[in-house]
């Protein structure tokens, strides 16, 4: 069983405590929890410490469907104490300082944790405050919403229902992004909702993205261009949101290809994907991070390039894959096996191929299941062409993936669909 809260040291403690462990996992999200669950099956009780301040563990891929009114927020989370593995020790605190040369960290509550091995699973943080006017707009009835926070995600459907006419604008920021397909998924759901409710002819649907492409994998990009053209959705690439004026219901965008060129859009609905970055404790640590602030790891082994007892998983890793929960699942077995090899003095050999998956929801019963590798080449699980809108893929996203996450991945049993893919393709690539 978990230690009761009084036995942890929390942020309110006045006494510092010294801890030590075999493996310290910083971050109890998808990647951190998945690897911790695997480790506790082979290590002794409390040899794994998980450092994470969160009371709740969110299954964030569900936020798209919450924003579309399909689920309520309560369906997307469980309490952290019920998700983290029982044989791990949970310190409910936040990391304050990372010292890889001395193999220790300092927590915000003043504790010291000594470790033999470290797994960085810090994720990405959302920086709403970097866009002037955005936080104010999200906290008022201005028609501004965002699926990227549990604070705001339920507002999205309210804005959709209240939409009568005008511009409905959806943005993709000029920064790294977790789940990079999500900014356009809600665009498609909104278009479908307005069509079903007789408001589509009064709406201009606009997708403004900082990227030079609609999607990074050509096969799925070609399919998405057909979707937007067939449904009369305006797409503006290299177009980045820089300010929101909630009182005027205006959004200001810059042209990234022509510095200084700006355009003002009036809006009735504005869905914002905020700029994101790794947490400051990582990106400002020059021993552990690269020039872009991500944990500097070998993209194949996910082992740190300078500290062999340090690994990283998920969104905070410098591995150049799409930042999704599916990627974290595929990485979890690589990190686990390589960490165990390093721990036992063996050569690290397990390689990550960059697998990521993005179920591109294009309506209330349609989805394109994008799966691909480091080379942005399709790496599809099913022996069919997955660049089609299919109800089966939508139902898998809606009904199959959440229980798979909670019951398999979070308990250390799901490593992504590689084995299933091999079986379904009869062993052929």
MIDOLUM-387227 format. One record per residue (C-alpha): residue in one letter; chain; residue number from 1; x, y, z. Coordinates in nm, 2 decimals. Example, Ala and Ser with C-alpha at 12.3 -4.5 7.8 and 13.67 -1.06 7.14 Angstrom:
BEGIN
- aa	ch	i	east	north	up
- A	A	1	1.23	-0.45	0.78
- S	A	2	1.37	-0.11	0.71
end
This chain:
BEGIN
- aa	ch	i	east	north	up
- X	A	1	0.00	0.00	0.00
- X	A	2	0.10	0.37	-0.04
- X	A	3	0.24	0.56	0.25
- X	A	4	-0.02	0.78	0.41
- X	A	5	0.03	1.16	0.33
- X	A	6	0.16	1.23	0.68
- X	A	7	0.45	1.00	0.61
- X	A	8	0.56	1.19	0.30
- X	A	9	0.74	1.52	0.32
- X	A	10	0.53	1.77	0.13
- X	A	11	0.58	2.13	0.02
- X	A	12	0.47	2.26	0.36
- X	A	13	0.73	2.07	0.57
- X	A	14	0.97	2.28	0.78
- X	A	15	1.23	2.00	0.83
- X	A	16	1.45	1.88	0.55
- X	A	17	1.48	1.50	0.51
- X	A	18	1.75	1.30	0.34
- X	A	19	1.63	1.01	0.11
- X	A	20	1.83	0.76	-0.10
- X	A	21	1.72	0.52	-0.37
- X	A	22	1.84	0.29	-0.64
- X	A	23	1.64	0.48	-0.91
- X	A	24	1.48	0.82	-0.88
- X	A	25	1.20	0.90	-1.13
- X	A	26	1.12	1.27	-1.15
- X	A	27	0.77	1.30	-1.29
- X	A	28	0.48	1.08	-1.23
- X	A	29	0.31	1.13	-1.57
- X	A	30	0.27	0.87	-1.85
- X	A	31	0.64	0.79	-1.91
- X	A	32	0.76	0.82	-1.55
- X	A	33	0.48	0.60	-1.41
- X	A	34	0.51	0.34	-1.69
- X	A	35	0.88	0.29	-1.63
- X	A	36	0.85	0.30	-1.25
- X	A	37	0.59	0.02	-1.27
- X	A	38	0.83	-0.19	-1.46
- X	A	39	1.11	-0.12	-1.22
- X	A	40	0.92	-0.21	-0.91
- X	A	41	0.86	-0.56	-1.05
- X	A	42	1.24	-0.63	-1.04
- X	A	43	1.37	-0.41	-0.76
- X	A	44	1.30	-0.42	-0.39
- X	A	45	1.02	-0.21	-0.22
- X	A	46	1.11	0.16	-0.20
- X	A	47	1.43	0.12	-0.41
- X	A	48	1.23	0.34	-0.66
- X	A	49	1.14	0.69	-0.55
- X	A	50	0.89	0.89	-0.76
- X	A	51	0.92	1.27	-0.71
- X	A	52	0.60	1.44	-0.83
- X	A	53	0.38	1.71	-0.66
- X	A	54	0.05	1.63	-0.84
- X	A	55	-0.26	1.52	-0.66
- X	A	56	-0.42	1.41	-0.99
- X	A	57	-0.29	1.20	-1.28
- X	A	58	-0.45	1.31	-1.61
- X	A	59	-0.49	1.10	-1.92
- X	A	60	-0.43	1.41	-2.14
- X	A	61	-0.51	1.25	-2.48
- X	A	62	-0.88	1.26	-2.36
- X	A	63	-0.87	1.64	-2.35
- X	A	64	-0.96	1.66	-2.72
- X	A	65	-1.28	1.47	-2.66
- X	A	66	-1.36	1.67	-2.35
- X	A	67	-1.32	1.99	-2.55
- X	A	68	-1.56	1.84	-2.80
- X	A	69	-1.83	1.77	-2.53
- X	A	70	-1.79	1.39	-2.56
- X	A	71	-1.66	1.34	-2.21
- X	A	72	-1.65	1.53	-1.89
- X	A	73	-1.33	1.62	-1.71
- X	A	74	-1.39	1.37	-1.44
- X	A	75	-1.33	1.09	-1.69
- X	A	76	-0.98	1.20	-1.76
- X	A	77	-0.81	1.16	-1.43
- X	A	78	-0.74	0.94	-1.13
- X	A	79	-0.58	1.03	-0.80
- X	A	80	-0.20	1.00	-0.82
- X	A	81	-0.19	0.78	-0.51
- X	A	82	-0.41	0.53	-0.70
- X	A	83	-0.20	0.53	-1.01
- X	A	84	0.17	0.52	-0.90
- X	A	85	0.30	0.16	-0.83
- X	A	86	0.25	0.05	-0.47
- X	A	87	0.61	-0.07	-0.42
- X	A	88	0.76	0.27	-0.51
- X	A	89	0.80	0.55	-0.26
- X	A	90	0.61	0.87	-0.36
- X	A	91	0.75	1.20	-0.24
- X	A	92	0.48	1.45	-0.31
- X	A	93	0.71	1.75	-0.39
- X	A	94	0.86	1.94	-0.67
- X	A	95	1.22	1.92	-0.79
- X	A	96	1.41	2.24	-0.72
- X	A	97	1.77	2.16	-0.82
- X	A	98	1.94	1.89	-1.02
- X	A	99	2.30	1.80	-0.95
- X	A	100	2.40	1.51	-1.18
- X	A	101	2.77	1.51	-1.08
- X	A	102	2.68	1.44	-0.72
- X	A	103	2.39	1.22	-0.80
- X	A	104	2.14	1.41	-0.60
- X	A	105	1.84	1.65	-0.63
- X	A	106	1.70	1.91	-0.39
- X	A	107	1.32	1.94	-0.36
- X	A	108	1.12	2.26	-0.32
- X	A	109	1.05	2.15	0.03
- X	A	110	1.42	2.13	0.11
- X	A	111	1.47	1.75	0.10
- X	A	112	1.78	1.59	-0.05
- X	A	113	1.74	1.28	-0.26
- X	A	114	2.05	1.07	-0.34
- X	A	115	2.02	0.83	-0.63
- X	A	116	2.22	0.57	-0.82
- X	A	117	2.02	0.62	-1.14
- X	A	118	1.79	0.90	-1.25
- X	A	119	1.50	0.90	-1.49
- X	A	120	1.39	1.25	-1.61
- X	A	121	1.02	1.24	-1.70
- X	A	122	0.94	1.61	-1.65
- X	A	123	0.71	1.66	-1.95
- X	A	124	0.64	2.00	-2.10
- X	A	125	0.48	2.30	-1.93
- X	A	126	0.22	2.53	-2.09
- X	A	127	0.32	2.90	-2.10
- X	A	128	-0.01	3.08	-2.15
- X	A	129	0.14	3.39	-2.00
- X	A	130	0.37	3.44	-2.29
- X	A	131	0.09	3.56	-2.51
- X	A	132	-0.03	3.90	-2.39
- X	A	133	-0.40	3.91	-2.31
- X	A	134	-0.45	3.53	-2.33
- X	A	135	-0.49	3.46	-1.96
- X	A	136	-0.74	3.74	-1.92
- X	A	137	-0.93	3.61	-2.22
- X	A	138	-0.94	3.25	-2.09
- X	A	139	-1.09	3.38	-1.76
- X	A	140	-1.37	3.58	-1.92
- X	A	141	-1.66	3.51	-2.16
- X	A	142	-1.46	3.63	-2.46
- X	A	143	-1.49	3.32	-2.67
- X	A	144	-1.13	3.22	-2.60
- X	A	145	-1.07	2.86	-2.50
- X	A	146	-0.79	2.59	-2.48
- X	A	147	-0.78	2.22	-2.46
- X	A	148	-0.43	2.21	-2.32
- X	A	149	-0.52	2.26	-1.95
- X	A	150	-0.75	2.09	-1.71
- X	A	151	-0.84	2.45	-1.60
- X	A	152	-0.98	2.55	-1.94
- X	A	153	-1.06	2.24	-2.14
- X	A	154	-1.43	2.22	-2.04
- X	A	155	-1.47	2.58	-2.15
- X	A	156	-1.41	2.48	-2.51
- X	A	157	-1.74	2.30	-2.55
- X	A	158	-1.93	2.59	-2.39
- X	A	159	-1.77	2.83	-2.65
- X	A	160	-1.87	2.59	-2.93
- X	A	161	-2.23	2.58	-2.81
- X	A	162	-2.25	2.96	-2.77
- X	A	163	-2.11	3.02	-3.12
- X	A	164	-2.36	3.19	-3.35
- X	A	165	-2.16	3.34	-3.64
- X	A	166	-1.82	3.48	-3.74
- X	A	167	-1.46	3.35	-3.73
- X	A	168	-1.37	3.04	-3.54
- X	A	169	-0.99	3.04	-3.52
- X	A	170	-0.75	2.76	-3.41
- X	A	171	-0.38	2.81	-3.34
- X	A	172	-0.05	2.62	-3.33
- X	A	173	0.23	2.80	-3.16
- X	A	174	0.59	2.87	-3.26
- X	A	175	0.73	2.63	-3.00
- X	A	176	0.76	2.26	-2.91
- X	A	177	0.41	2.11	-2.85
- X	A	178	0.29	1.79	-2.68
- X	A	179	0.04	1.60	-2.90
- X	A	180	0.10	1.82	-3.21
- X	A	181	-0.21	1.69	-3.38
- X	A	182	-0.44	1.82	-3.11
- X	A	183	-0.45	2.18	-3.23
- X	A	184	-0.63	2.08	-3.55
- X	A	185	-0.84	1.80	-3.40
- X	A	186	-1.05	2.05	-3.21
- X	A	187	-1.08	2.25	-3.54
- X	A	188	-1.24	1.95	-3.71
- X	A	189	-1.47	1.87	-3.42
- X	A	190	-1.59	2.23	-3.41
- X	A	191	-1.66	2.23	-3.78
- X	A	192	-1.85	1.91	-3.75
- X	A	193	-2.04	2.03	-3.45
- X	A	194	-2.15	2.36	-3.62
- X	A	195	-2.25	2.16	-3.93
- X	A	196	-2.46	1.92	-3.73
- X	A	197	-2.63	2.21	-3.55
- X	A	198	-2.71	2.42	-3.86
- X	A	199	-2.45	2.70	-3.80
- X	A	200	-2.18	2.60	-4.04
- X	A	201	-2.29	2.85	-4.31
- X	A	202	-2.25	3.13	-4.06
- X	A	203	-1.89	3.03	-3.96
- X	A	204	-1.55	3.09	-4.11
- X	A	205	-1.33	2.81	-3.98
- X	A	206	-0.96	2.91	-3.98
- X	A	207	-0.65	2.71	-3.88
- X	A	208	-0.34	2.93	-3.82
- X	A	209	-0.03	2.73	-3.77
- X	A	210	0.33	2.83	-3.72
- X	A	211	0.45	2.52	-3.90
- X	A	212	0.54	2.52	-4.28
- X	A	213	0.32	2.20	-4.32
- X	A	214	-0.02	2.09	-4.20
- X	A	215	0.13	1.77	-4.06
- X	A	216	0.49	1.64	-4.06
- X	A	217	0.43	1.31	-4.23
- X	A	218	0.34	1.35	-4.60
- X	A	219	0.10	1.06	-4.62
- X	A	220	-0.12	1.20	-4.35
- X	A	221	-0.06	1.56	-4.46
- X	A	222	-0.20	1.48	-4.80
- X	A	223	-0.51	1.32	-4.64
- X	A	224	-0.56	1.62	-4.41
- X	A	225	-0.54	1.87	-4.70
- X	A	226	-0.83	1.68	-4.86
- X	A	227	-1.02	1.71	-4.54
- X	A	228	-0.98	2.09	-4.50
- X	A	229	-1.04	2.15	-4.87
- X	A	230	-1.36	1.94	-4.87
- X	A	231	-1.49	2.11	-4.56
- X	A	232	-1.39	2.47	-4.66
- X	A	233	-1.15	2.52	-4.37
- X	A	234	-0.90	2.80	-4.43
- X	A	235	-0.54	2.70	-4.34
- X	A	236	-0.27	2.96	-4.30
- X	A	237	0.08	2.82	-4.24
- X	A	238	0.38	3.01	-4.08
- X	A	239	0.12	3.22	-3.90
- X	A	240	0.18	3.26	-3.52
- X	A	241	-0.05	3.41	-3.25
- X	A	242	0.13	3.69	-3.06
- X	A	243	-0.15	3.87	-2.88
- X	A	244	-0.51	3.85	-2.78
- X	A	245	-0.74	4.15	-2.72
- X	A	246	-1.04	4.01	-2.53
- X	A	247	-1.22	4.34	-2.50
- X	A	248	-1.22	4.38	-2.88
- X	A	249	-1.24	4.01	-2.96
- X	A	250	-0.93	4.04	-3.17
- X	A	251	-0.63	3.81	-3.22
- X	A	252	-0.30	3.94	-3.36
- X	A	253	-0.08	3.70	-3.57
- X	A	254	0.27	3.75	-3.71
- X	A	255	0.39	3.61	-4.04
- X	A	256	0.70	3.41	-3.95
- X	A	257	0.83	3.43	-4.31
- X	A	258	0.81	3.81	-4.31
- X	A	259	0.93	3.95	-3.98
- X	A	260	0.73	4.25	-3.86
- X	A	261	0.43	4.17	-4.08
- X	A	262	0.12	4.13	-3.86
- X	A	263	-0.25	4.06	-3.92
- X	A	264	-0.55	4.13	-3.70
- X	A	265	-0.84	3.88	-3.70
- X	A	266	-1.17	3.94	-3.53
- X	A	267	-1.31	3.62	-3.37
- X	A	268	-1.62	3.48	-3.22
- X	A	269	-1.43	3.17	-3.11
- X	A	270	-1.05	3.14	-3.06
- X	A	271	-0.90	2.81	-2.95
- X	A	272	-0.54	2.87	-2.84
- X	A	273	-0.26	2.61	-2.82
- X	A	274	-0.01	2.79	-2.59
- X	A	275	0.37	2.80	-2.63
- X	A	276	0.54	2.52	-2.44
- X	A	277	0.88	2.44	-2.30
- X	A	278	1.05	2.20	-2.06
- X	A	279	1.04	2.31	-1.70
- X	A	280	1.29	2.57	-1.59
- X	A	281	1.47	2.34	-1.36
- X	A	282	1.57	2.13	-1.66
- X	A	283	1.61	2.38	-1.94
- X	A	284	1.84	2.60	-1.72
- X	A	285	2.06	2.31	-1.61
- X	A	286	2.34	2.32	-1.87
- X	A	287	2.48	1.99	-1.75
- X	A	288	2.16	1.80	-1.84
- X	A	289	1.99	1.99	-2.11
- X	A	290	2.08	2.08	-2.47
- X	A	291	2.07	2.42	-2.64
- X	A	292	1.69	2.40	-2.67
- X	A	293	1.63	2.30	-2.31
- X	A	294	1.56	1.93	-2.35
- X	A	295	1.73	1.65	-2.17
- X	A	296	2.03	1.57	-2.39
- X	A	297	2.00	1.20	-2.46
- X	A	298	2.11	0.96	-2.73
- X	A	299	1.80	0.93	-2.96
- X	A	300	1.84	0.55	-2.99
- X	A	301	1.91	0.45	-2.63
- X	A	302	1.75	0.75	-2.45
- X	A	303	2.05	0.75	-2.22
- X	A	304	2.21	1.09	-2.14
- X	A	305	2.51	1.17	-2.36
- X	A	306	2.73	1.28	-2.06
- X	A	307	2.58	1.09	-1.76
- X	A	308	2.54	0.72	-1.83
- X	A	309	2.33	0.68	-1.51
- X	A	310	2.07	0.93	-1.64
- X	A	311	1.79	0.86	-1.88
- X	A	312	1.49	1.06	-2.01
- X	A	313	1.15	0.97	-2.14
- X	A	314	0.85	1.14	-2.29
- X	A	315	0.81	1.51	-2.37
- X	A	316	1.12	1.64	-2.19
- X	A	317	1.36	1.42	-2.39
- X	A	318	1.56	1.56	-2.68
- X	A	319	1.47	1.25	-2.89
- X	A	320	1.33	1.41	-3.21
- X	A	321	0.99	1.22	-3.21
- X	A	322	0.64	1.35	-3.19
- X	A	323	0.56	1.41	-2.82
- X	A	324	0.27	1.18	-2.75
- X	A	325	0.16	0.92	-2.49
- X	A	326	0.20	0.65	-2.76
- X	A	327	0.57	0.76	-2.80
- X	A	328	0.62	0.74	-2.42
- X	A	329	0.47	0.38	-2.42
- X	A	330	0.72	0.27	-2.69
- X	A	331	1.01	0.44	-2.51
- X	A	332	0.92	0.29	-2.18
- X	A	333	1.05	-0.06	-2.27
- X	A	334	1.37	0.09	-2.42
- X	A	335	1.44	0.30	-2.11
- X	A	336	1.36	0.01	-1.88
- X	A	337	1.58	-0.25	-2.05
- X	A	338	1.87	0.00	-2.11
- X	A	339	1.85	0.12	-1.75
- X	A	340	1.86	-0.24	-1.62
- X	A	341	2.16	-0.32	-1.85
- X	A	342	2.35	-0.01	-1.72
- X	A	343	2.26	-0.10	-1.37
- X	A	344	2.40	-0.45	-1.41
- X	A	345	2.72	-0.35	-1.59
- X	A	346	2.60	-0.47	-1.93
- X	A	347	2.62	-0.29	-2.27
- X	A	348	2.32	-0.09	-2.35
- X	A	349	2.17	-0.23	-2.67
- X	A	350	1.79	-0.16	-2.69
- X	A	351	1.70	0.10	-2.95
- X	A	352	1.40	0.33	-2.99
- X	A	353	1.28	0.37	-3.35
- X	A	354	1.10	0.70	-3.29
- X	A	355	0.76	0.55	-3.30
- X	A	356	0.47	0.79	-3.23
- X	A	357	0.10	0.77	-3.29
- X	A	358	-0.15	1.05	-3.34
- X	A	359	-0.52	0.96	-3.37
- X	A	360	-0.63	1.26	-3.58
- X	A	361	-1.00	1.30	-3.49
- X	A	362	-1.17	1.47	-3.78
- X	A	363	-1.53	1.46	-3.66
- X	A	364	-1.76	1.30	-3.41
- X	A	365	-1.73	0.96	-3.57
- X	A	366	-1.42	0.99	-3.78
- X	A	367	-1.05	0.95	-3.72
- X	A	368	-0.72	0.91	-3.92
- X	A	369	-0.48	0.70	-3.72
- X	A	370	-0.13	0.84	-3.80
- X	A	371	0.16	0.62	-3.69
- X	A	372	0.52	0.70	-3.79
- X	A	373	0.89	0.68	-3.69
- X	A	374	1.19	0.91	-3.66
- X	A	375	1.22	0.94	-4.04
- X	A	376	0.85	1.06	-4.06
- X	A	377	0.77	0.74	-4.25
- X	A	378	0.44	0.56	-4.18
- X	A	379	0.48	0.28	-3.92
- X	A	380	0.12	0.15	-3.93
- X	A	381	-0.01	-0.12	-3.70
- X	A	382	-0.30	-0.24	-3.91
- X	A	383	-0.26	-0.41	-4.25
- X	A	384	-0.47	-0.14	-4.42
- X	A	385	-0.41	0.22	-4.54
- X	A	386	-0.46	0.43	-4.23
- X	A	387	-0.47	0.77	-4.42
- X	A	388	-0.85	0.73	-4.44
- X	A	389	-1.12	0.87	-4.21
- X	A	390	-1.26	0.57	-4.03
- X	A	391	-1.52	0.52	-3.76
- X	A	392	-1.32	0.22	-3.63
- X	A	393	-1.02	0.44	-3.55
- X	A	394	-1.25	0.69	-3.38
- X	A	395	-1.40	0.42	-3.16
- X	A	396	-1.06	0.29	-3.07
- X	A	397	-0.95	0.64	-2.97
- X	A	398	-1.27	0.70	-2.77
- X	A	399	-1.33	0.36	-2.61
- X	A	400	-1.02	0.14	-2.63
- X	A	401	-0.73	0.36	-2.56
- X	A	402	-0.83	0.50	-2.22
- X	A	403	-0.86	0.16	-2.05
- X	A	404	-0.55	0.04	-2.22
- X	A	405	-0.36	0.34	-2.07
- X	A	406	-0.49	0.29	-1.71
- X	A	407	-0.49	-0.09	-1.70
- X	A	408	-0.19	-0.18	-1.90
- X	A	409	0.05	0.11	-1.96
- X	A	410	0.03	0.26	-1.61
- X	A	411	0.09	-0.08	-1.47
- X	A	412	0.40	-0.15	-1.68
- X	A	413	0.25	-0.39	-1.93
- X	A	414	0.20	-0.19	-2.25
- X	A	415	0.50	-0.11	-2.47
- X	A	416	0.32	0.02	-2.77
- X	A	417	0.19	-0.18	-3.06
- X	A	418	0.52	-0.32	-3.20
- X	A	419	0.44	-0.68	-3.13
- X	A	420	0.08	-0.65	-3.25
- X	A	421	0.21	-0.48	-3.57
- X	A	422	0.44	-0.77	-3.64
- X	A	423	0.17	-1.02	-3.59
- X	A	424	-0.09	-0.84	-3.81
- X	A	425	0.17	-0.79	-4.08
- X	A	426	0.28	-1.15	-4.07
- X	A	427	0.63	-1.05	-3.97
- X	A	428	0.68	-0.83	-4.27
- X	A	429	0.76	-0.45	-4.24
end
